[in-house]
Amino acid sequence: MSEWYEESFGEDYLIVYRHRDFGGARREVEKMIAWLGLPEKAKVLDLCCGMGRHSLALAEAGYEVTGVDLSEALLREARAQEGAGRVKWIRSDMRDLPLEGGFDAVVNLFTSFGYFEKDEEHVKVLREIWRMLKPGGRFIIDFLNPSYVTAHLVPHSTREDGDNLIDEKRRVEDGYVKKDIILTSKSDGTPRQYHERVKLYSLEKFRGLIAEAGLALEAVHGSYEEDVYEAETSPRMIFVGKRP
């Protein structure tokens, strides 16, 4: 039986998340470059790069970028973008990367973490980040803030995108934030159903996972506009650190 993320990150994901824009990715990358203090032409790994928004913005900024994702559909979309030839695209599971390492920085963005049930699987991802980084290399993990998500969760929403009706139901349950998505084609009425699930890690628990993987945490930002994380009001937990 396949995992939810193997089913959800296909062609329909491109419809559900079409509103994610490349301009926003450029602004976020500018902030990331400042936080990481990257040297010119640094080697950067975008782990779980999706459709490549941040990989392309990093390449545009002059970095040597590798984008890794498990979804062939999202990588195909990434490869079709203008400037995609400047990025090395690789299909792989984030827990076992077919790469040697030696990167100046690894970024893991847009809540591309927390997909598995067991903490050990998430530590495997963090250990791969450690392995990919050269000593002194730096990382960013952009994760959701559980308290903010719980307080601001929209239980149900519907919208239209071309021929598709998109119905999304969200809930916090058993330590996860879960989303059920139904896309229905207006032309033939056929529903396609998907499920998303992200494990909710508190700041302290996430800090412990990072330490267990041998990484050093230096700062936690509350968003790309906030320098300081506030437990109740920050929308994100953006972890910045390094491999000692």
Beta strands, then each sheet from edge to edge (+ up, - down):
strand 1: 43-47
strand 2: 64-69
strand 3: 87-91
strand 4: 103-108
strand 5: 133-144
strand 6: 156-161
strand 7: 164-173
strand 8: 176-185
strand 9: 191-199
strand 10: 216-221
strand 11: 236-242
sheet 1: 3+ 2+ 1+ 4+ 5+ 11- 10+
sheet 2: 6+ 7- 8+ 9-
end
